[in-house]
Amino acid sequence: MRRTSGEAYDVFDVIDRLSPHYPLLYFVDLDGLERNDPQLDYVQELSRDMPLWVDSGVRRADQAIDVIVAGAQKAVLSSSYLQGPRELRRAWKLSTEIVFELETVGGRLDGIDPSWATSDPVQLVRAARSVGVDSVVLSARETDTDWSFVATIASEGPTWVDGSFREADAGRLAAVGAAGGIFHIDRILASMDAPT
């Protein structure tokens, strides 16, 4: 992410600017997602200044614990990366600081491990919650947010929505019973850099 001037943002400066205004940071570790090489040093440093939920492409239970030990408040286990319900159960036994992310692309489950034995997103969330995980993040890619689906999932427990909406859309989250939203940093930073 770069400023409009072309200069790169300093991640620690961003944290300093966000922490007074936001209760936590949902940190997406691209090295963890794309190369299975999570940046635990960053997690450790950033977590000193702001509570973090970290999505680092956890595939196995031990990786979730590594994220938590590094300082994350919660480790995010995504349906697109986690190697099935067995690993979710193992992670839950090691720590209850787990969030389950349901990732869909174009309204369909994306790249889930066949051991889940379902292609129904609602059933997948229910399977995760039956293990004990209460917090769920719904991440829809390449489609608008399906607010009736959010309402269905939110009626069964704390649900956060990752989407391309603005802070002004927070009322939509409340209307469907969502616990909160994940606002993309590019919009937040653009508003912080805008002349006042």
N, C-alpha and C positions, 0 to 999 in steps of 0.2 A: 504494500500500500504506500502510495506516495502523495505528498501534498500537491496542491495545484501548481506550486512553484517547481515541481519535479523532485524536490528534496525528499528523501525517505524519512518516515516517522521513526523516532526513537521509541521502542516499545516501553521503556521505563517511564518516559515522559507521558506517553499515552495513559499508562496506569495511574500516574499521578493526577492526570486531568480527569479520568473517569471515576476514580474511587470516591470522591465526595458526592457524586451524583447517582451512582448505581450501586445496588447491594452486592453484586457479584459479577464476575467476568466469565463468560462461556468461552473458553480458550480452545481453539481448534488447532491442533498440532499437525501441520501438513506433512512434516517428515515422518511422523508416526503413521498417519493415514496412508501416505503414498509409498513409503519405503520400510515401514515397520521398524522405524528407528526414532522412537519418541525423544523429544528434547526435554529430558527430566531436569537438566540444569536450569532451563528457563522456568519451568514449573516451580522449582524450588525458590528461585529469586522472586518471581512475580507473586507467589503466594504470600510473601512477607508483607505485601502492601495491600492486597485485595483478595477476598475469598474467590477461589477458582473452581469451576466445573470444567474438567479437562476431557476433551474428546481427542484421543491420540491413536485411534484405530485399534483399540484393544481386541486381540484375537483370543487370548487365553486368560484364565483367572489370575495367574501370577503377574501378568502385565498390568492388570487393574490395580493390584496391590502396590506395584512399583509406582504408579501414578499417585496413589494416596500417600505412600511413604514420602514421596518427593514434596508433598505439601498441598495437593489438591484437596479441597473440601469434599468433592465428589468425583468419582471416575465415571465417565460416560461410556456405556457399552452399547455399540450400535448394531442394529440388526444386519447391517451390510458387512460388518467385519467379524463380529463374534462367531466363534466356531460352535454354535449351537447351544441348546438348553443345558447340556451337561456343564459347559464352561460357565454359564450364568449361575447355575447352582453352586459350583465350586467357588466362584467369586463371592457370592452372597455368604457362604460359610466363612470366608476369610474376612469379609468386611461388609457392613450394611451401608456403607457410604457409596452406594451404587445408584446410577440413573440409567434407565434403559431408553435408547433412542430408536424410534421406528422411522426408518428412512424409506421414502417412496420416491419413485421417479415416474412422472406422468400418471400418478395415482396407483401405481403397482409397486409391490415389494421389490427392492433392488438387491440382487446378489445375495440372498440369504442362504445360509448353510442348509442343505437338504435335511439335516437331522431335526429341524424344527417341525417337520411333518405337517406344515400348513402353509397355504399361500394367502390366507385370510388375515389382513392386518389387525382386525379386532381380536381374533383368536391368538395372534402372536403377542399382542399386548397383554391379554389375559393370562397367557402362559408365563410371561415375565412377572406379572403381578402375583401369580400363584406361588412363585418362589419366595416372595416377600418384598420385591422391589415395588415401592409405591410411586416414585416419581418417574414420569415418562416425558420424553421430548418427542414431539411430532415434527419431522423434517420432510416437508414436501418439496421436491425438486421438479422443475419444468412444468409446474401447474400452479394455479391459484389455490389458496388455502380452502379446503372443504370444511366450512364452519359447522355443518351438521355432523361430520365425522369427528371433529374436535369435541363437539358437545357430547357425543356418544362416549368417547374415551375419557373425557373430563368427568363425566357422571360417575366413573368408577374409581377415581383417585386423582391426585395432583398431576396436572398436565401442563406442560409448557409448549408453546408453539414457536418453532423456528420458521421465520418467513421473511418475505421482502416487504414488510409493512413498516410504517413509521410509528413513532411514539404517539402520534395523534390517534392511531388506530387502537389504542389500549382499551377503549370502550368495547370493541368487538370481542376482545379476549374475555373481559368480565361478563359480557352478555351470554357467552356459551359456557361459562364456568371454568375457564382455563385459569391456572394459578399465575401465569405470566407469559411473557413473550421474550424471544431472543431477537434483539434488534441488531442488524448488521452494522459493523463498525464503520464501514465506509460512509454511511449516512450520518452517523454520529460525529465522526471526525470532520466531515464536510461542514456540518453545522457549527462545530467548534472553531473551525478556521475561517468561517464567513466573517466579513467585516461587520462590526456592530455600529 
